[in-house]
Amino acid sequence: MPSQQHISPLPYFPDSADLFSAIANQPWAVFIDSGYPHSDQGRYDIIAAEPIITLVTYGKTTQISKNGLVVNSSHDPFDLVKQELQANQSEAFAGLPFNGGAIGYFSYDLARRLEKLPTIANDAEHIPEMAVGIYNWAVVVDHHQKQSSLVGQGSNDEHWQSLISLFSALPTKDQSNQFRVTSTVKSNMDKASYTCAFQQIKHYLKEGDCYQVNLSQRFVANCEGDPWVAYQLLREMNAAPFSAYLNFPEAQILSSSPERFLKLEHGRVETKPIKGTRPRKAYPASDWHQIDQLRYSPKDRAENLMIVDLLRNDLSKSCKTGSVKVPALFAVESYATVHHLVSTVTGLLAEGKHALDLLKSCFPGGSITGAPKIRAMEVIEELEQNRRGVYCGAIGYMGFDGNMDSNIAIRTLVHSKGSIRFWAGGGIVNDSNLDEEYQECFDKAAALLSLLNKLSVK
């Protein structure tokens, strides 16, 4: 049965991080962040807490907590989220992206539930492969219209009125909260080990196993304090349109991703893969040169096109026959520390398909695996020393109304048990240069390394 949804206007504040601070330390508080006002590339922010259902997947078991009861299920995690959403279907509010539904992360390693992959890399994460809350209220901020709304199931009850009061004024800033990095940042690959992995990938490419393989390294440091403090600094230093902060019991996720994975709005599907990167330069002339170099690079365009073809195939599994198109190829988008080569692939969702069907059929995103996808993932498992966890998975929302938006979880830090870590990498193709690819890891990691350096104990 469709649930009755309500909407109440709230005062507009230009920086939603100030609003989220009121609930940032609540378990399962979530902030889907457009990056505004530090970036104007995004439009909507979504804030929510107090999920009515949580789904947490470890290995082959998903723990579903609902109405004070906990049930374990061995069913497909994507399908379990889909079932909870379908049980609470509702109509969309015109002009708003979300009026309640699922928010959370789907880790890269959740792919093991979809494909048979080897078990080689060390799992140093020890956090769930999936953590998703089902939220029956949310604050939605529209920075284009400069409007804020409380949406969800309520309207007259005392709790609804308390939420209106809570989000109608900015909380007093707590200056006592701090976050400190207490060790050096270490990578799990030095230049020698990266070289060995790079050369092995080149061998697989030559033998025809793959056309492209994404190779990443993991950075880790010890830390203490409140990760929400670190995230607020991160969004100032590296604002991005598909950012998020998730305060889950097992881990906190700090994402400043520039890459959209899948958007579904009223049956229209869009994905925007990134392949091709150049570092920003301080002087405008030099920076424009970087853009031109990236835009017309035969290698980067070929690499991008490989992933576009892979995603066209992935979208076709859930989209109407003949509807998958490529309206934009090889566009350059610029961010705080890098330029990226970005293409756009679109389609129309097929009859009877759901947002979770689309996510499942495309998971994980081809831009961070390589092609063909399954063989590339086998090579990644062989050559990367640690499991990726949340990195290169997806973070986003799937609404009761059937709409969805999600990122590829790159430029993403994971905090748990006194440790903070992130990953950076790039696609290796036949004409890739070792030194350039190794340096690209650090170009992509620049903002996160700078953040941790700024927060380090001197």
LINKAWO-V927914 format. One record per backbone hydrogen bond with DSSP energy under -1.0 kcal/mol. CO is the residue of the C=O (numbers start at 1). NH is the residue of the N-H. E is the energy in kcal/mol with one decimal. If there is no record, write none. Layout:
# LINKAWO-V927914
CO_NH_E + CO_NH_E
This chain:
# LINKAWO-V927914
6_152_-2.0 + 8_150_-3.1 + 15_18_-1.3 + 16_20_-2.7 + 17_21_-1.5 + 19_22_-1.6 + 20_23_-2.0 + 20_24_-1.1 + 23_26_-2.4 + 26_29_-1.9 + 29_247_-2.8 + 30_48_-2.1 + 31_245_-2.2 + 32_46_-2.4 + 33_243_-1.7 + 35_38_-1.2 + 43_143_-2.5 + 45_141_-2.6 + 46_32_-2.9 + 47_139_-2.9 + 48_30_-2.8 + 53_134_-2.9 + 54_65_-2.5 + 55_132_-2.4 + 56_63_-3.4 + 57_129_-2.6 + 57_130_-1.1 + 58_61_-2.3 + 61_58_-2.7 + 62_73_-2.4 + 63_56_-2.0 + 64_71_-2.6 + 65_54_-1.8 + 66_69_-2.3 + 69_66_-2.9 + 71_64_-3.4 + 73_62_-3.1 + 76_80_-1.9 + 77_81_-2.0 + 78_82_-2.2 + 79_83_-2.4 + 80_84_-1.7 + 81_85_-2.1 + 82_86_-2.6 + 83_87_-1.5 + 85_88_-1.5 + 89_3_-2.3 + 93_96_-2.0 + 100_400_-2.7 + 101_135_-3.4 + 102_398_-2.4 + 103_133_-2.6 + 104_396_-2.1 + 105_131_-1.9 + 106_394_-2.4 + 107_110_-1.9 + 108_111_-1.8 + 109_112_-1.6 + 110_113_-2.1 + 111_114_-1.7 + 111_115_-2.5 + 122_124_-1.1 + 122_387_-2.7 + 129_107_-3.1 + 130_57_-2.5 + 131_105_-2.3 + 132_55_-2.9 + 133_103_-2.2 + 134_52_-2.5 + 134_53_-1.1 + 135_101_-1.9 + 136_153_-2.7 + 138_151_-2.8 + 139_47_-2.5 + 140_149_-2.1 + 141_45_-2.0 + 142_146_-1.1 + 142_147_-1.9 + 147_142_-3.3 + 148_10_-2.6 + 149_140_-2.7 + 150_8_-2.5 + 151_138_-2.3 + 152_6_-3.2 + 157_161_-1.8 + 158_162_-2.0 + 159_163_-1.9 + 160_164_-2.1 + 161_165_-2.1 + 162_166_-2.4 + 163_167_-2.3 + 165_168_-1.1 + 178_226_-2.7 + 180_224_-2.3 + 181_457_-2.5 + 186_220_-2.4 + 190_194_-2.5 + 191_195_-2.2 + 192_196_-1.9 + 193_197_-2.0 + 194_198_-2.9 + 195_199_-2.6 + 196_200_-1.9 + 197_201_-2.3 + 198_202_-2.3 + 199_203_-1.9 + 200_204_-2.2 + 201_205_-2.6 + 202_206_-2.4 + 203_207_-2.2 + 204_209_-2.3 + 212_371_-1.5 + 213_428_-3.2 + 215_426_-1.8 + 217_424_-1.9 + 218_188_-2.0 + 219_422_-2.1 + 220_186_-2.7 + 221_420_-2.7 + 222_182_-1.7 + 224_180_-3.0 + 226_229_-1.3 + 227_231_-2.4 + 228_232_-2.1 + 229_233_-1.5 + 230_234_-2.4 + 231_235_-2.6 + 233_237_-2.1 + 234_238_-2.9 + 243_33_-2.0 + 244_255_-3.1 + 245_31_-2.1 + 246_248_-1.0 + 246_253_-2.2 + 247_28_-2.6 + 251_248_-1.6 + 252_415_-2.8 + 253_246_-2.0 + 254_413_-3.2 + 255_244_-2.2 + 257_242_-1.7 + 259_408_-2.1 + 260_272_-1.1 + 262_406_-1.1 + 263_270_-2.2 + 264_404_-2.5 + 265_268_-2.0 + 267_349_-3.0 + 268_265_-2.4 + 269_347_-1.7 + 270_263_-2.6 + 271_345_-2.8 + 273_343_-1.9 + 276_341_-2.1 + 278_339_-3.1 + 283_287_-2.5 + 284_288_-2.7 + 285_289_-1.7 + 286_290_-1.7 + 287_291_-1.8 + 288_292_-2.5 + 289_293_-2.6 + 290_294_-2.3 + 291_295_-2.9 + 292_296_-1.9 + 294_297_-1.0 + 297_301_-2.4 + 298_302_-2.3 + 299_303_-2.5 + 300_304_-2.5 + 301_305_-2.4 + 302_306_-1.9 + 303_307_-1.3 + 304_308_-2.2 + 305_309_-2.4 + 306_310_-1.8 + 307_311_-2.7 + 308_312_-2.3 + 309_313_-1.8 + 310_314_-2.2 + 311_315_-2.9 + 312_316_-1.6 + 314_317_-1.1 + 315_318_-1.6 + 315_319_-1.4 + 318_350_-2.7 + 320_323_-2.3 + 325_346_-2.6 + 328_344_-3.2 + 331_342_-3.8 + 333_340_-3.1 + 337_280_-2.8 + 338_335_-2.9 + 339_278_-1.9 + 340_333_-2.6 + 341_275_-2.5 + 342_331_-2.7 + 344_328_-1.1 + 345_271_-2.5 + 346_325_-2.3 + 347_269_-3.2 + 348_320_-3.3 + 350_353_-1.9 + 354_358_-2.1 + 355_359_-2.6 + 356_360_-2.3 + 357_361_-2.3 + 358_362_-1.2 + 365_368_-1.5 + 366_369_-1.2 + 366_370_-1.5 + 369_214_-2.5 + 371_211_-3.4 + 371_212_-1.8 + 372_376_-2.3 + 373_377_-2.4 + 374_378_-1.9 + 375_379_-2.0 + 376_380_-2.4 + 377_381_-2.2 + 378_382_-1.5 + 379_383_-2.3 + 380_384_-2.6 + 385_122_-2.6 + 388_391_-1.4 + 389_108_-2.3 + 390_393_-2.7 + 393_409_-2.0 + 394_106_-2.8 + 395_407_-2.8 + 396_104_-1.9 + 397_405_-2.0 + 398_102_-3.0 + 399_402_-1.8 + 400_90_-1.3 + 403_399_-3.1 + 404_264_-3.0 + 405_397_-2.3 + 406_261_-2.9 + 408_410_-2.7 + 409_392_-2.1 + 411_256_-2.4 + 413_254_-2.9 + 414_421_-1.9 + 415_252_-2.6 + 416_419_-1.5 + 418_223_-1.9 + 419_416_-2.2 + 420_221_-2.2 + 421_414_-2.4 + 422_219_-3.7 + 424_217_-2.6 + 426_215_-2.6 + 428_213_-1.9 + 429_432_-2.0 + 433_437_-2.7 + 434_438_-2.5 + 435_439_-2.2 + 436_440_-2.0 + 437_441_-1.3 + 439_443_-2.1 + 440_444_-2.5 + 441_445_-1.6 + 445_449_-3.0 + 446_450_-2.5 + 447_451_-2.2 + 448_452_-2.3 + 449_453_-2.3 + 450_454_-2.3 + 451_455_-1.6 + 455_181_-2.3
